[in-house]
């Protein structure tokens, strides 16, 4: 099996390359479902506080490449909803963590934003709704010697750039990597 987790009230859920099951500690197998077609071996299966289950991984989607697939199932194994997350490149699932608000974090890597693979974290509520990650916008696409470009983050956060600046916008004068930590009230 590729993933296992305990369930509320006793028992556990198991996920393998071809199926996932809920096992009851008293009666044995409660149900077994086939794994979604084309899902990779890197998966996570967790029970939410409302007794439903989230199955997450990545899956090859025709004409779109690999995308993150998140399915929600009820206590009896019936599909409630299914969501795909991805852009123009390939997204690969890594891990899933449950959050105190009933939602979850999904982590992985993406090739959708340039030639190099980048890490991503997706925050979703218990219905699979997610807001996109805040992005840095630039006033120009390149920096020439002696010039600068404004790098701006969305409003509504506290900011800490890797340069030490704490403002929403900084002015970059060197060709190097720039990143920021954003903190919101939530």
N, C-alpha and C positions, 0 to 999 in steps of 0.2 A: 504494500500500500504506500501511496505517496503522501497522504495526509491523514491525520486522525485527531479527533477532538472529543471531549466529553460532552454529554447533553444534560440539560436540566432534568431532574427527576430520575437520574440513573441511565446508564447506557452510554453509547458513543456513536459517532459518525465516522465513516471510513471513506476515503476516495482513492481510487487506483486509476490506471491508464484507461480502463474501459468501463468502469462503473463506480457508483458511490451508493452507500447503504447506511441506514440507521439501524443500529443494534440496540435492542432493549435488554437490560441486564437480567430480567426475569424470563422473557419469552423468546429471546434470540432475535433473528432478523425481522424487523418490522416492515421494511420495504427496501427495494433495490431499484435504482434507476440507471439507464445507460449514460455514460459520459457524453456531453455534447460532441458532435462530430468534429474532428480536427483539433481538439483541445490538446495543448502540450502537456507534458508530464509534470511541469512545475505548476502546481495548483494549491489552493487552500480552501477548506470547507469549515465554516464556523457557524455556531448557533447564536442568533441575536437574542436580546432580552425578551422579545415577543414570541419566542419559541420557533421562529422561522429559521431557515438556513440560508447562508450566502455561500455560493460556489464561485470562485474567482480563478482565472487563469488567462492564457492568451490562446487565440484561435485564428487560423488562416481564413480570411474573408475574401471571397472571389472579388477581384478588381480593386481591393483595398489594402492588401497585405495583411500582416499579423496585427490584430487589435486585441485590446483587453476585453475579455468577456466576463460579465458579472450576472449571475442568475440568482434569483431569490425563490426559494421553495417553502411551502408551508410544512407543518409538523408531519403531514402524511406523505410528503414528497411530491406534491403537485406544484408545477411551475406557477409562480405568481407574476413575475416579470423577468425580462432579460434586457440587458444594456450592453452596448459595445462602445468602447472609448478608444479613439485613435485619430491620427491625422494622416498625412500623405505618405509617411514612411512606416516602418514596422515598430510596434510597441510590444515589449516582452514583460510578462508578469514576473514579479519576484516574491512579494509577501503581502499579507493582509493582517491588519490589526483592528480590533473592535474599539470603538470609542464610547465614552460615558454617555453621549447623547443618543445612543442607539444606532449610530452610523458606523462607518469604517474608513480606514485609510488603505489605499492600494499603492504599493511601490513597484517600480520596475525601471526599465530603460527604454529609450525612444531613439529612433533614427530620423524622426520627422523634422528636426530643426537643424539641418546642416549635415556635414559629412561625418562628424564624430558622434558616437553614441553618448547620450546624456541620461542621467538619472531623473526620475519624476516621482512625485507623490500626488495622488488623487484623493481628495476627501469627498465622500458621498454620505448622504443621509440614509435612513433605513429604507427609503423608496428608490435609492439609486440616483438621486438628483445630485449634481455636482456643479460647482462654479469653477470656471477655468482658473488656472494658476495665473497670478499676476505676472505680467511680462515687463521687462525693461524696454522702453522705446528710445530711439536715438534720433537726434535732429539731422544727422547725416549718415551715410552708409560707410564712410571711410574718414580717416584722420590723416591729413598731410602734415609734414613737419612744420611746427609753429602754429598749427590750427588746434581747435578743440571742437568737441561735440557735446551737446547736452544729453545726458542719460537721465530719463525720468521714469519714475514708478507711479502706479495708480495712487490716487488719494485715499485717505481713510485708514492709514497704517502708521505705525512708528517704524523708523528706518534705521538700519545700521549697515552701511556699505563696507566692503572690505578695505576701503581707503580710510575708514574711521569716521567719515561724514555721517551725519544723522538727518540730513535734509531729503526732501522728496526728489530733488534734481541735483546732480553733480555735473561738473564739466570735465570731461576726460581729455587729457592732452597727450597721453602715451598709448601706444598700441600694446595692450596687455589685457588680461581677463578682469572683468568687473562683475561683481555679484553683490547681492544685498540680502539681509535678513529682514523680513517684514513681519510685524506683530500687529494683530488686530485685537479688539476687545474680546472676541470669541476664541 
